[in-house]
Amino acid sequence: MRNSHRVMPNVAHPKDAVLRYNDASDNLENRDDAMTAPYDDSAPAGDELTDYDREHVKLYLRLLDAEADGAAWQEAVSLLFGIDPDQEPQRARQMHSSHLERARWMTEKGYLLLLRRARD
């Protein structure tokens, strides 16, 4: 899988890393076409793969990449969900944590359901 972004850490505080997307067709700094599927405040829960999961696989991968690269959750939620964590801190935190949890589930179990479905 091609990594569509890299994290450029702030020199003074790597924990406050800022996401910078390099691919011109996927530039999240130019939000025109970024992550167009609507978001629920909470990602699905449970062991069933949902339409929402299938529509948001790209988001899940970006959340996992951002976490692995040490990006601050506030920056990730601002860029990926398009909400201001300073103005809506509870909603932003809930959206980020539930979607990140679902992204982790996708790496452990959900991907198997995707593969099975692709074979059928």
All heavy atoms as an XYZ file, in Angstrom:
972
protein
N       0.835     -1.176      0.000
C       0.000      0.000      0.000
C       0.882      1.242      0.000
O       1.817      1.354      0.761
C      -0.889     -0.010      1.241
C      -1.758      1.199      1.336
S      -2.832      1.178      2.771
C      -1.700      1.789      4.001
N       0.545      2.175     -0.835
C       1.269      3.425     -0.933
C       0.854      4.331      0.223
O      -0.317      4.533      0.487
C       0.930      4.099     -2.257
C       1.634      5.399     -2.481
C       1.280      5.918     -3.851
N      -0.133      6.215     -3.936
C      -0.645      7.422     -3.735
N       0.131      8.421     -3.431
N      -1.931      7.620     -3.840
N       1.824      4.868      0.911
C       1.565      5.786      2.009
C       1.266      7.150      1.413
O       2.128      7.766      0.817
C       2.773      5.840      2.940
C       2.481      6.597      4.203
O       1.383      7.083      4.402
N       3.467      6.672      5.062
N       0.028      7.648      1.564
C      -0.374      8.890      0.913
C       0.007     10.130      1.699
O      -0.285     11.227      1.287
C      -1.879      8.881      0.667
O      -2.559      8.837      1.905
N       0.598      9.964      2.843
C       1.007     11.140      3.591
C       2.230     10.837      4.429
O       2.604      9.707      4.616
C      -0.126     11.642      4.484
C      -0.328     10.810      5.713
N      -1.109      9.690      5.712
C       0.170     10.932      6.955
C      -1.081      9.171      6.928
N      -0.327      9.899      7.696
N       2.811     11.872      4.907
C       3.855     11.725      5.905
C       3.620     12.794      6.949
O       3.031     13.831      6.686
C       5.233     11.834      5.292
C       5.577     13.221      4.872
C       6.995     13.327      4.398
N       7.098     14.649      3.796
C       7.911     14.967      2.862
N       8.735     14.076      2.393
N       7.933     16.166      2.370
N       4.072     12.543      8.121
C       3.899     13.494      9.194
C       5.168     14.310      9.318
O       6.263     13.775      9.343
C       3.589     12.770     10.517
C       3.579     13.733     11.675
C       2.275     12.037     10.412
N       4.991     15.603      9.382
C       6.109     16.515      9.543
C       6.076     17.003     10.980
O       5.292     17.888     11.319
C       5.964     17.701      8.593
C       5.816     17.309      7.138
S       7.292     16.589      6.463
C       8.300     18.028      6.325
N       6.879     16.418     11.865
C       6.789     16.822     13.255
C       7.245     18.252     13.478
O       8.160     18.732     12.825
C       7.712     15.848     13.986
C       8.492     15.150     12.953
C       7.868     15.404     11.619
N       6.579     18.890     14.410
C       6.979     20.206     14.866
C       8.337     20.045     15.534
O       8.525     19.177     16.359
C       5.920     20.722     15.849
C       6.244     22.088     16.381
O       7.395     22.433     16.623
N       5.208     22.868     16.586
N       9.291     20.850     15.179
C      10.656     20.702     15.689
C      10.685     20.750     17.206
O      11.357     19.965     17.850
C      11.574     21.795     15.097
C      12.951     21.727     15.711
C      11.645     21.655     13.588
N       9.919     21.651     17.812
C       9.940     21.795     19.264
C       9.173     20.691     19.979
O       9.559     20.268     21.054
C       9.373     23.158     19.653
N       8.076     20.224     19.400
C       7.214     19.260     20.078
C       6.731     18.183     19.107
O       5.688     18.331     18.482
C       6.002     19.956     20.693
C       6.376     21.027     21.664
N       6.867     20.744     22.906
C       6.347     22.371     21.556
C       7.126     21.876     23.544
N       6.827     22.877     22.735
N       7.455     17.066     18.960
C       7.024     16.010     18.043
C       5.631     15.480     18.338
O       4.940     15.022     17.455
C       8.078     14.923     18.231
C       9.258     15.610     18.796
C       8.734     16.783     19.563
N       5.180     15.564     19.603
C       3.841     15.087     19.933
C       2.758     15.920     19.245
O       1.629     15.488     19.112
C       3.614     15.076     21.439
C       3.557     16.448     22.074
C       3.317     16.330     23.559
C       3.417     17.667     24.236
N       2.417     18.615     23.917
N       3.107     17.112     18.798
C       2.172     17.983     18.104
C       2.378     17.926     16.595
O       2.221     18.918     15.898
C       2.328     19.428     18.589
C       1.950     19.582     20.039
O       1.039     18.860     20.487
O       2.574     20.400     20.727
N       2.729     16.747     16.097
C       3.009     16.586     14.669
C       1.818     17.052     13.838
O       0.676     16.943     14.237
C       3.316     15.125     14.367
N       2.138     17.580     12.681
C       1.121     18.084     11.771
C       1.089     17.186     10.545
O       2.112     16.857      9.978
C       1.456     19.535     11.350
C       0.470     20.039     10.321
C       1.476     20.436     12.569
N      -0.107     16.793     10.148
C      -0.257     15.962      8.961
C      -0.086     16.815      7.710
O      -0.689     17.869      7.583
C      -1.644     15.332      8.926
C      -2.003     14.424     10.090
C      -3.462     14.012      9.954
C      -1.113     13.207     10.115
N       0.712     16.349      6.801
C       0.893     17.021      5.518
C       0.720     15.976      4.427
O       1.464     15.017      4.354
C       2.291     17.633      5.391
C       2.580     18.674      6.415
C       1.877     19.971      6.035
N       2.210     20.977      7.017
C       1.319     21.768      7.581
N       0.065     21.686      7.263
N       1.693     22.645      8.468
N      -0.269     16.161      3.591
C      -0.546     15.201      2.536
C       0.127     15.658      1.254
O      -0.043     16.791      0.832
C      -2.049     15.032      2.358
C      -2.616     14.296      3.537
C      -2.895     14.961      4.715
C      -2.790     12.937      3.488
C      -3.372     14.288      5.816
C      -3.265     12.248      4.584
C      -3.554     12.929      5.742
O      -4.016     12.245      6.819
N       0.889     14.742      0.656
C       1.712     15.087     -0.484
C       1.048     14.832     -1.829
O       1.313     15.517     -2.791
C       3.024     14.295     -0.438
C       3.826     14.663      0.780
O       3.788     15.795      1.219
N       4.538     13.705      1.342
N       0.261     13.816     -1.930
C      -0.333     13.436     -3.200
C      -1.326     14.517     -3.641
O      -2.268     14.822     -2.941
C      -1.033     12.085     -3.046
C      -1.558     11.586     -4.357
O      -0.758     11.173     -5.198
O      -2.789     11.616     -4.526
N      -1.115     15.089     -4.804
C      -1.933     16.208     -5.269
C      -3.406     15.835     -5.368
O      -4.280     16.653     -5.102
C      -1.430     16.700     -6.625
N      -3.721     14.601     -5.740
C      -5.117     14.204     -5.858
C      -5.741     13.932     -4.502
O      -6.938     13.751     -4.394
C      -5.230     12.952     -6.733
O      -4.618     11.864     -6.073
N      -4.943     13.899     -3.450
C      -5.430     13.553     -2.125
C      -5.034     14.605     -1.098
O      -4.856     14.308      0.062
C      -4.805     12.217     -1.725
C      -5.810     11.238     -1.188
O      -7.010     11.568     -1.221
O      -5.398     10.173     -0.748
N      -4.895     15.819     -1.513
C      -4.374     16.877     -0.660
C      -5.430     17.327      0.337
O      -6.391     17.976     -0.011
C      -3.928     18.051     -1.533
C      -3.263     19.136     -0.736
O      -3.300     19.149      0.484
N      -2.654     20.064     -1.447
N      -5.215     16.986      1.620
C      -6.178     17.358      2.635
C      -6.034     18.808      3.069
O      -6.904     19.338      3.739
C      -6.060     16.444      3.850
C      -6.589     15.047      3.608
C      -6.427     14.207      4.856
C      -8.034     15.087      3.188
N      -4.945     19.456      2.687
C      -4.834     20.870      2.985
C      -5.735     21.658      2.049
O      -6.150     22.756      2.350
C      -3.379     21.319      2.881
C      -2.542     20.713      3.988
C      -1.068     20.981      3.824
O      -0.637     21.350      2.719
O      -0.346     20.812      4.806
N      -6.042     21.107      0.892
C      -7.010     21.670     -0.037
C      -8.246     20.789      0.070
O      -8.391     19.827     -0.647
C      -6.428     21.661     -1.455
C      -7.407     22.186     -2.465
O      -8.491     22.633     -2.124
N      -7.025     22.118     -3.726
N      -9.168     21.083      0.948
C     -10.244     20.195      1.377
C     -11.348     20.019      0.336
O     -12.390     19.467      0.668
C     -10.834     20.696      2.679
C      -9.809     20.728      3.754
C     -10.190     20.259      5.081
N     -11.343     19.466      5.216
C     -11.342     18.183      5.548
N     -10.228     17.545      5.715
N     -12.462     17.541      5.722
N     -11.161     20.450     -0.903
C     -12.223     20.365     -1.896
C     -12.771     18.959     -2.065
O     -13.970     18.759     -2.107
C     -11.742     20.885     -3.256
C     -11.473     22.377     -3.225
O     -12.012     23.058     -2.331
O     -10.707     22.839     -4.080
N     -11.890     17.964     -2.190
C     -12.365     16.607     -2.434
C     -12.006     15.658     -1.298
O     -12.103     14.455     -1.447
C     -11.794     16.078     -3.751
C     -10.285     15.954     -3.706
O      -9.644     16.605     -2.876
O      -9.748     15.197     -4.526
N     -11.602     16.194     -0.167
C     -11.115     15.356      0.917
C     -12.260     14.698      1.669
O     -13.201     15.350      2.076
C     -10.277     16.191      1.875
N     -12.148     13.401      1.833
C     -13.013     12.628      2.700
C     -14.476     13.052      2.554
O     -15.086     13.585      3.471
C     -12.554     12.761      4.148
C     -11.066     12.509      4.366
S     -10.464     10.967      3.713
C     -10.968      9.876      4.986
N     -15.071     12.793      1.406
C     -16.391     13.321      1.097
C     -17.540     12.551      1.742
O     -18.640     13.082      1.833
C     -16.607     13.359     -0.425
O     -16.406     12.043     -0.942
C     -15.663     14.340     -1.090
N     -17.323     11.329      2.178
C     -18.401     10.587      2.828
C     -18.745     11.256      4.150
O     -17.865     11.686      4.875
C     -17.980      9.139      3.054
N     -20.037     11.363      4.470
C     -20.398     11.981      5.745
C     -19.967     11.106      6.924
O     -19.880      9.888      6.801
C     -21.922     12.094      5.672
C     -22.335     11.105      4.653
C     -21.189     10.931      3.712
N     -19.726     11.738      8.051
C     -19.264     11.030      9.240
C     -20.341     11.018     10.301
O     -21.006     12.024     10.525
C     -18.034     11.718      9.845
C     -16.921     11.896      8.870
C     -16.564     13.146      8.419
C     -16.242     10.792      8.387
C     -15.540     13.306      7.512
C     -15.215     10.941      7.474
C     -14.876     12.197      7.046
O     -13.873     12.350      6.150
N     -20.462      9.893     10.978
C     -21.273      9.826     12.186
C     -20.389     10.266     13.340
O     -19.166     10.131     13.285
C     -21.765      8.396     12.426
C     -22.775      7.931     11.378
O     -23.344      8.782     10.672
O     -22.989      6.709     11.287
N     -21.004     10.753     14.401
C     -20.221     11.156     15.561
C     -19.525      9.967     16.207
O     -18.473     10.124     16.817
C     -21.088     11.881     16.587
C     -21.400     13.315     16.166
O     -20.928     13.752     15.098
O     -22.116     13.997     16.915
N     -20.110      8.783     16.076
C     -19.488      7.551     16.570
C     -19.433      6.542     15.447
O     -20.396      6.377     14.703
C     -20.299      6.963     17.721
O     -20.254      7.799     18.843
N     -18.302      5.867     15.353
C     -18.153      4.802     14.360
C     -18.983      3.593     14.798
O     -19.349      3.475     15.974
C     -16.679      4.411     14.241
N     -19.288      2.685     13.868
C     -20.035      1.492     14.240
C     -19.305      0.674     15.310
O     -18.089      0.759     15.440
C     -20.109      0.692     12.927
C     -19.832      1.673     11.856
C     -18.951      2.721     12.449
N     -20.065     -0.093     16.039
C     -19.495     -1.010     17.028
C     -20.012     -2.411     16.705
O     -20.951     -2.575     15.946
C     -19.915     -0.591     18.429
N     -19.382     -3.397     17.258
C     -19.821     -4.774     17.029
C     -18.929     -5.487     16.043
O     -17.961     -4.927     15.523
N     -19.267     -6.735     15.791
C     -18.438     -7.591     14.950
C     -18.962     -7.761     13.528
O     -18.558     -8.681     12.829
C     -18.276     -8.972     15.603
C     -17.369     -8.920     16.821
O     -16.463     -8.055     16.842
O     -17.567     -9.722     17.743
N     -19.848     -6.904     13.106
C     -20.359     -6.944     11.740
C     -19.745     -5.817     10.928
O     -19.663     -4.676     11.392
C     -21.883     -6.803     11.734
C     -22.615     -7.944     12.413
C     -22.452     -9.267     11.685
O     -22.458     -9.274     10.437
O     -22.304    -10.284     12.371
N     -19.324     -6.127      9.729
C     -18.841     -5.124      8.799
C     -20.052     -4.371      8.250
O     -21.023     -4.986      7.823
C     -18.074     -5.798      7.670
C     -17.324     -4.908      6.707
C     -16.194     -4.189      7.430
C     -16.772     -5.735      5.570
N     -19.997     -3.057      8.283
C     -21.148     -2.257      7.863
C     -20.845     -1.503      6.566
O     -19.686     -1.387      6.155
C     -21.515     -1.229      8.956
O     -20.453     -0.267      9.043
C     -21.730     -1.895     10.306
N     -21.886     -0.976      5.957
C     -21.695     -0.105      4.797
C     -20.843      1.093      5.188
O     -19.999      1.544      4.419
C     -23.036      0.375      4.242
C     -23.814     -0.727      3.540
O     -23.199     -1.744      3.131
O     -25.046     -0.575      3.402
N     -21.060      1.606      6.384
C     -20.274      2.738      6.881
C     -18.790      2.376      6.904
O     -17.949      3.170      6.483
C     -20.760      3.123      8.286
C     -20.125      4.379      8.832
C     -20.698      5.622      8.610
C     -18.955      4.328      9.584
C     -20.127      6.786      9.115
C     -18.375      5.476     10.092
C     -18.963      6.703      9.854
O     -18.385      7.848     10.351
N     -18.467      1.178      7.377
C     -17.069      0.735      7.394
C     -16.489      0.709      5.985
O     -15.385      1.204      5.754
C     -16.946     -0.664      8.007
C     -17.245     -0.692      9.484
O     -16.881      0.257     10.207
O     -17.852     -1.691      9.926
N     -17.207      0.133      5.057
C     -16.722      0.039      3.677
C     -16.524      1.429      3.060
O     -15.588      1.651      2.314
C     -17.673     -0.797      2.836
C     -17.536     -2.290      3.104
C     -18.392     -3.115      2.161
N     -19.804     -3.062      2.518
C     -20.364     -3.758      3.497
N     -19.643     -4.574      4.230
N     -21.649     -3.661      3.753
N     -17.397      2.364      3.396
C     -17.291      3.721      2.861
C     -16.149      4.517      3.496
O     -15.716      5.520      2.933
C     -18.602      4.476      3.084
C     -19.753      3.933      2.280
C     -21.099      4.512      2.720
O     -21.129      5.401      3.600
O     -22.120      4.054      2.183
N     -15.674      4.070      4.654
C     -14.688      4.847      5.400
C     -13.348      4.130      5.602
O     -12.564      4.511      6.470
C     -15.282      5.265      6.752
C     -16.403      6.239      6.597
N     -17.690      5.833      6.390
C     -16.414      7.593      6.568
C     -18.464      6.903      6.261
N     -17.712      7.986      6.351
N     -13.061      3.150      4.786
C     -11.791      2.425      4.895
C     -10.612      3.392      4.763
O      -9.643      3.316      5.524
C     -11.700      1.289      3.849
C     -10.297      0.727      3.763
C     -12.697      0.190      4.186
N     -10.688      4.302      3.830
C      -9.604      5.260      3.622
C      -9.385      6.118      4.876
O      -8.252      6.361      5.286
C      -9.937      6.142      2.420
C      -8.811      6.976      1.907
C      -9.264      7.673      0.623
C      -8.145      8.381     -0.059
N      -8.590      9.040     -1.292
N     -10.469      6.557      5.489
C     -10.381      7.314      6.738
C      -9.709      6.484      7.819
O      -8.824      6.966      8.522
C     -11.771      7.742      7.210
C     -11.837      8.321      8.624
C     -11.164      9.685      8.684
C     -13.267      8.397      9.103
N     -10.111      5.230      7.957
C      -9.527      4.356      8.974
C      -8.018      4.218      8.773
O      -7.251      4.283      9.732
C     -10.178      2.976      8.948
C     -11.648      2.936      9.330
C     -12.459      1.899      8.884
C     -12.231      3.901     10.142
C     -13.796      1.822      9.243
C     -13.567      3.843     10.494
C     -14.345      2.793     10.044
O     -15.675      2.717     10.397
N      -7.611      4.042      7.540
C      -6.176      3.924      7.256
C      -5.433      5.209      7.602
O      -4.336      5.175      8.163
C      -5.955      3.563      5.784
C      -6.428      2.169      5.374
C      -6.326      2.003      3.865
C      -5.648      1.096      6.098
N      -6.021      6.331      7.292
C      -5.379      7.615      7.610
C      -5.284      7.844      9.110
O      -4.297      8.376      9.604
C      -6.117      8.753      6.930
C      -5.858      8.759      5.446
C      -6.566      9.882      4.778
N      -6.098      9.969      3.402
C      -6.705     10.663      2.481
N      -7.792     11.350      2.777
N      -6.238     10.697      1.252
N      -6.306      7.437      9.843
C      -6.248      7.552     11.303
C      -5.137      6.686     11.881
O      -4.395      7.118     12.764
C      -7.592      7.156     11.927
C      -8.691      8.196     11.842
C     -10.033      7.561     12.208
C      -8.401      9.379     12.743
N      -5.019      5.465     11.375
C      -3.959      4.569     11.845
C      -2.579      5.114     11.496
O      -1.652      5.066     12.319
C      -4.144      3.167     11.263
C      -5.358      2.403     11.779
C      -5.618      1.183     10.914
C      -5.198      2.020     13.244
N      -2.435      5.648     10.291
C      -1.161      6.245      9.887
C      -0.815      7.443     10.763
O       0.330      7.607     11.192
C      -1.203      6.702      8.422
C      -1.077      5.564      7.437
O      -0.707      4.445      7.847
O      -1.358      5.799      6.245
N      -1.792      8.284     11.014
C      -1.550      9.467     11.840
C      -1.114      9.062     13.247
O      -0.168      9.631     13.797
C      -2.809     10.336     11.898
N      -1.783      8.071     13.810
C      -1.408      7.598     15.143
C       0.006      7.024     15.137
O       0.819      7.344     16.012
C      -2.392      6.542     15.637
C      -2.039      6.023     17.015
C      -2.912      4.883     17.462
O      -3.084      3.905     16.690
O      -3.402      4.956     18.589
N       0.309      6.204     14.153
C       1.641      5.584     14.070
C       2.740      6.631     13.906
O       3.858      6.451     14.391
C       1.682      4.595     12.906
N       2.402      7.721     13.233
C       3.378      8.782     12.998
C       3.453      9.794     14.137
O       4.216     10.755     14.061
C       3.068      9.502     11.683
C       3.333      8.621     10.471
O       4.102      7.658     10.587
O       2.758      8.918      9.409
N       2.642      9.615     15.159
C       2.693     10.495     16.321
C       1.949     11.806     16.175
O       2.202     12.743     16.923
N       1.032     11.887     15.234
C       0.265     13.120     15.045
C      -0.659     13.354     16.233
O      -1.223     12.416     16.791
C      -0.559     13.048     13.760
N      -0.817     14.587     16.618
C      -1.762     14.941     17.674
C      -3.181     14.626     17.203
O      -3.526     14.884     16.045
C      -1.637     16.424     18.011
N      -3.997     14.086     18.096
C      -5.361     13.726     17.709
C      -6.141     14.951     17.250
O      -6.984     14.863     16.364
C      -6.082     12.974     18.829
C      -6.499     13.830     20.000
C      -5.804     14.060     21.147
C      -7.721     14.581     20.109
N      -6.518     14.909     21.957
C      -7.701     15.245     21.355
C      -8.825     14.762     19.277
C      -8.730     16.058     21.791
C      -9.849     15.578     19.712
C      -9.802     16.215     20.961
N      -5.860     16.114     17.837
C      -6.564     17.333     17.467
C      -6.309     17.706     16.004
O      -7.208     18.136     15.293
C      -6.146     18.501     18.380
C      -6.505     18.304     19.826
C      -5.404     17.633     20.647
O      -4.542     16.924     20.108
N      -5.439     17.836     21.950
N      -5.066     17.543     15.581
C      -4.724     17.854     14.196
C      -5.375     16.853     13.239
O      -5.908     17.221     12.199
C      -3.199     17.836     14.018
C      -2.726     18.285     12.663
C      -2.862     19.779     12.447
O      -3.048     20.526     13.421
O      -2.785     20.198     11.287
N      -5.353     15.587     13.627
C      -5.970     14.547     12.794
C      -7.465     14.788     12.644
O      -8.007     14.706     11.541
C      -5.692     13.164     13.384
N      -8.134     15.113     13.736
C      -9.580     15.309     13.671
C      -9.927     16.555     12.858
O     -10.905     16.575     12.119
C     -10.209     15.327     15.089
C     -10.224     16.703     15.715
C     -11.596     14.771     15.092
N      -9.105     17.568     12.960
C      -9.334     18.783     12.181
C      -9.176     18.520     10.686
O     -10.022     18.912      9.882
C      -8.353     19.866     12.634
O      -8.504     21.019     11.864
N      -8.110     17.837     10.311
C      -7.855     17.570      8.894
C      -8.763     16.498      8.312
O      -9.256     16.642      7.197
C      -6.400     17.156      8.693
C      -5.372     18.262      8.879
C      -3.966     17.686      8.851
C      -5.539     19.319      7.809
N      -8.971     15.416      9.045
C      -9.713     14.288      8.486
C     -11.223     14.427      8.594
O     -11.952     14.025      7.699
C      -9.264     12.982      9.152
C      -7.794     12.629      8.934
C      -7.413     11.392      9.730
C      -7.492     12.450      7.458
N     -11.706     15.001      9.703
C     -13.150     15.143      9.903
C     -13.648     16.555      9.594
O     -14.843     16.774      9.477
C     -13.531     14.781     11.341
C     -13.322     13.342     11.677
C     -12.184     12.935     12.351
C     -14.257     12.385     11.334
C     -11.986     11.609     12.670
C     -14.066     11.054     11.649
C     -12.924     10.667     12.315
N     -12.711     17.505      9.543
C     -13.099     18.871      9.240
C     -13.822     19.574     10.375
O     -14.622     20.475     10.127
N     -13.553     19.175     11.616
C     -14.164     19.869     12.746
C     -13.067     20.467     13.627
O     -11.949     19.972     13.671
C     -15.101     18.971     13.570
C     -14.372     17.784     14.156
C     -16.291     18.510     12.755
C     -15.220     16.956     15.092
N     -13.422     21.532     14.301
C     -12.478     22.255     15.148
C     -12.538     21.699     16.562
O     -13.558     21.864     17.245
C     -12.825     23.736     15.138
C     -11.844     24.590     15.923
O     -11.053     24.042     16.724
O     -11.878     25.819     15.732
N     -11.466     21.035     17.026
C     -11.492     20.462     18.370
C     -11.532     21.507     19.479
O     -11.917     21.189     20.602
C     -10.211     19.633     18.431
C      -9.332     20.190     17.386
C     -10.219     20.765     16.330
N     -11.183     22.746     19.182
C     -11.278     23.803     20.187
C     -12.728     24.249     20.384
O     -13.129     24.602     21.483
C     -10.423     25.010     19.805
C      -8.935     24.701     19.862
O      -8.525     23.861     20.694
O      -8.191     25.293     19.063
N     -13.498     24.229     19.317
C     -14.899     24.652     19.402
C     -15.829     23.522     19.818
O     -16.868     23.779     20.425
C     -15.360     25.237     18.067
C     -14.701     26.553     17.754
C     -15.297     27.213     16.533
O     -16.307     26.781     15.986
N     -14.673     28.290     16.089
N     -15.489     22.287     19.459
C     -16.318     21.124     19.793
C     -15.441     20.021     20.385
O     -15.301     18.948     19.794
C     -17.029     20.594     18.556
C     -17.967     21.572     17.877
C     -18.640     20.951     16.678
O     -19.690     20.301     16.869
O     -18.093     21.085     15.563
N     -14.852     20.255     21.560
C     -13.875     19.304     22.096
C     -14.433     17.908     22.380
O     -13.785     16.913     22.056
C     -13.368     19.969     23.377
C     -14.382     20.989     23.726
C     -15.034     21.402     22.444
N     -15.617     17.815     22.960
C     -16.180     16.491     23.268
C     -16.525     15.727     21.996
O     -16.216     14.542     21.877
C     -17.416     16.615     24.155
C     -17.084     16.925     25.599
C     -18.332     16.918     26.443
O     -19.244     17.716     26.211
N     -18.368     16.028     27.418
N     -17.177     16.412     21.078
C     -17.544     15.767     19.809
C     -16.297     15.340     19.043
O     -16.223     14.231     18.513
C     -18.381     16.717     18.965
C     -18.776     16.126     17.634
C     -19.714     17.054     16.880
N     -20.046     16.467     15.605
C     -19.844     17.062     14.432
N     -19.345     18.285     14.387
N     -20.156     16.454     13.312
N     -15.301     16.211     18.982
C     -14.065     15.904     18.261
C     -13.372     14.695     18.874
O     -12.937     13.788     18.156
C     -13.136     17.115     18.272
N     -13.269     14.673     20.195
C     -12.608     13.558     20.874
C     -13.371     12.257     20.647
O     -12.780     11.212     20.387
C     -12.476     13.868     22.375
C     -11.656     12.862     23.109
C     -10.252     12.907     22.551
N      -9.325     12.310     23.477
C      -8.191     11.768     23.113
N      -7.821     11.767     21.853
N      -7.401     11.238     23.982
N     -14.707     12.316     20.734
C     -15.539     11.120     20.516
C     -15.394     10.605     19.086
O     -15.254      9.407     18.869
C     -17.004     11.437     20.832
C     -17.989     10.355     20.418
C     -17.771      9.032     21.115
O     -17.292      8.984     22.238
N     -18.113      7.957     20.449
N     -15.436     11.512     18.135
C     -15.302     11.095     16.740
C     -13.949     10.434     16.513
O     -13.871      9.371     15.900
C     -15.485     12.284     15.788
C     -16.907     12.762     15.689
S     -17.098     14.127     14.526
C     -17.121     13.225     12.977
N     -12.908     11.070     17.001
C     -11.573     10.522     16.804
C     -11.419      9.177     17.491
O     -10.997      8.198     16.870
C     -10.514     11.502     17.313
C      -9.131     11.015     17.091
N      -8.446     10.308     18.051
C      -8.307     11.106     16.017
C      -7.257      9.979     17.580
N      -7.143     10.456     16.346
N     -11.767      9.096     18.760
C     -11.530      7.845     19.501
C     -12.388      6.694     18.983
O     -11.901      5.572     18.846
C     -11.724      8.047     21.003
O     -13.043      8.417     21.298
N     -13.653      6.943     18.660
C     -14.494      5.840     18.173
C     -14.066      5.373     16.792
O     -14.058      4.169     16.511
C     -15.976      6.222     18.183
O     -16.291      7.137     17.166
N     -13.672      6.300     15.922
C     -13.230      5.906     14.587
C     -11.854      5.232     14.636
O     -11.608      4.278     13.885
C     -13.235      7.106     13.639
C     -14.610      7.481     13.189
N     -15.445      8.257     13.953
C     -15.305      7.155     12.071
C     -16.599      8.410     13.315
N     -16.534      7.753     12.167
N     -10.985      5.683     15.516
C      -9.687      5.028     15.667
C      -9.864      3.615     16.230
O      -9.214      2.677     15.776
C      -8.756      5.858     16.549
C      -7.350      5.312     16.737
C      -6.623      5.125     15.404
C      -6.557      6.245     17.659
N     -10.759      3.464     17.193
C     -11.047      2.135     17.733
C     -11.580      1.216     16.641
O     -11.189      0.052     16.535
C     -12.064      2.245     18.866
C     -12.393      0.927     19.524
C     -13.385      1.093     20.660
O     -13.372      2.139     21.336
O     -14.192      0.160     20.859
N     -12.463      1.748     15.800
C     -13.007      0.946     14.699
C     -11.918      0.626     13.675
O     -11.878     -0.471     13.120
C     -14.164      1.679     14.029
C     -14.937      0.823     13.059
C     -15.557     -0.375     13.743
N     -16.473     -1.076     12.853
C     -17.229     -2.079     13.228
N     -17.213     -2.511     14.477
N     -18.021     -2.673     12.370
N     -11.020      1.562     13.437
C      -9.905      1.316     12.517
C      -9.042      0.169     13.036
O      -8.613     -0.693     12.258
C      -9.068      2.582     12.362
N      -8.801      0.140     14.327
C      -8.032     -0.967     14.914
C      -8.771     -2.284     14.757
O      -8.169     -3.316     14.451
C      -7.748     -0.684     16.381
C      -6.771      0.452     16.589
C      -6.527      0.681     18.063
N      -5.701      1.846     18.279
C      -5.965      2.780     19.178
N      -7.027      2.684     19.962
N      -5.159      3.799     19.306
N     -10.082     -2.276     14.969
C     -10.893     -3.481     14.781
C     -10.784     -3.967     13.333
O     -10.681     -5.160     13.082
C     -12.359     -3.203     15.149
C     -13.260     -4.365     14.871
C     -13.481     -5.440     15.675
C     -14.054     -4.574     13.692
N     -14.361     -6.307     15.064
C     -14.726     -5.794     13.850
C     -14.257     -3.848     12.525
C     -15.598     -6.310     12.889
C     -15.115     -4.357     11.566
C     -15.774     -5.572     11.753
N     -10.791     -3.035     12.406
C     -10.676     -3.402     10.995
C      -9.354     -4.120     10.722
O      -9.311     -5.042      9.908
C     -10.791     -2.172     10.096
C     -12.172     -1.569     10.021
S     -13.379     -2.579      9.148
C     -12.806     -2.410      7.465
N      -8.281     -3.733     11.405
C      -6.988     -4.386     11.173
C      -6.933     -5.766     11.810
O      -6.135     -6.597     11.392
C      -5.812     -3.550     11.722
O      -5.878     -3.491     13.149
C      -5.794     -2.162     11.119
N      -7.755     -6.003     12.814
C      -7.739     -7.288     13.507
C      -8.775     -8.263     12.968
O      -8.503     -9.462     12.856
C      -7.987     -7.068     15.003
C      -6.889     -6.242     15.658
C      -7.304     -5.707     17.020
O      -8.424     -6.027     17.488
O      -6.517     -4.953     17.617
N      -9.971     -7.785     12.656
C     -11.062     -8.671     12.246
C     -11.784     -8.220     10.982
O     -12.154     -9.034     10.155
C     -12.085     -8.795     13.386
C     -11.515     -9.408     14.629
C     -12.548     -9.462     15.734
C     -11.901    -10.016     16.990
N     -12.798     -9.954     18.132
N     -12.007     -6.934     10.871
C     -12.803     -6.418      9.766
C     -12.240     -6.711      8.397
O     -12.977     -6.970      7.448
N     -10.908     -6.692      8.285
C     -10.307     -6.942      6.970
C     -10.631     -8.347      6.472
O     -10.784     -8.567      5.273
C      -8.798     -6.708      7.001
C      -8.001     -7.831      7.617
C      -7.437     -8.814      6.820
C      -7.834     -7.928      8.995
C      -6.710     -9.854      7.371
C      -7.117     -8.954      9.557
C      -6.561     -9.931      8.746
O      -5.863    -10.958      9.302
N     -10.754     -9.307      7.389
C     -11.109    -10.670      6.986
C     -12.508    -10.700      6.376
O     -12.748    -11.412      5.389
C     -11.035    -11.620      8.187
C      -9.656    -11.889      8.729
C      -9.733    -12.683     10.039
C      -8.808    -12.617      7.712
N     -13.407     -9.936      6.947
C     -14.765     -9.862      6.399
C     -14.758     -9.204      5.028
O     -15.504     -9.621      4.134
C     -15.656     -9.101      7.362
C     -15.810     -9.724      8.763
C     -16.564     -8.793      9.700
C     -16.470    -11.077      8.684
N     -13.910     -8.191      4.839
C     -13.772     -7.565      3.516
C     -13.260     -8.566      2.493
O     -13.749     -8.647      1.371
C     -12.827     -6.371      3.577
C     -13.358     -5.069      4.119
C     -12.232     -4.047      4.248
C     -14.470     -4.524      3.253
N     -12.249     -9.340      2.878
C     -11.682    -10.334      1.964
C     -12.679    -11.416      1.616
O     -12.788    -11.824      0.458
C     -10.420    -10.955      2.576
C      -9.217    -10.024      2.716
C      -8.090    -10.734      3.473
C      -8.750     -9.546      1.363
N     -13.399    -11.893      2.598
C     -14.427    -12.921      2.349
C     -15.482    -12.399      1.396
O     -15.903    -13.093      0.487
C     -15.079    -13.355      3.657
C     -14.228    -14.274      4.460
C     -14.991    -14.812      5.650
N     -14.023    -15.322      6.597
C     -14.018    -15.069      7.892
N     -14.975    -14.335      8.419
N     -13.094    -15.565      8.662
N     -15.902    -11.188      1.621
C     -16.929    -10.594      0.773
C     -16.422    -10.403     -0.652
O     -17.149    -10.585     -1.626
C     -17.381     -9.266      1.349
C     -18.530     -8.678      0.599
C     -19.219     -7.670      1.432
N     -20.634     -7.965      1.363
C     -21.556     -7.245      1.914
N     -21.213     -6.217      2.629
N     -22.809     -7.526      1.778
N     -15.150    -10.063     -0.807
C     -14.568     -9.871     -2.140
C     -14.492    -11.194     -2.901
O     -14.628    -11.214     -4.125
C     -13.173     -9.254     -2.015
N     -14.291    -12.280     -2.181
C     -14.230    -13.596     -2.821
C     -15.593    -14.085     -3.255
O     -15.717    -14.842     -4.205
C     -13.632    -14.637     -1.871
C     -12.133    -14.703     -1.934
C     -11.659    -15.857     -1.141
N     -11.865    -15.512      0.269
C     -11.763    -16.353      1.273
N     -11.474    -17.605      1.065
N     -11.939    -15.956      2.504
N     -16.625    -13.693     -2.546
C     -17.995    -14.181     -2.844
C     -18.590    -13.575     -4.075
O     -18.286    -12.658     -4.635
C     -18.920    -13.902     -1.648
C     -18.498    -14.702     -0.421
O     -17.731    -15.679     -0.569
O     -18.923    -14.321      0.687
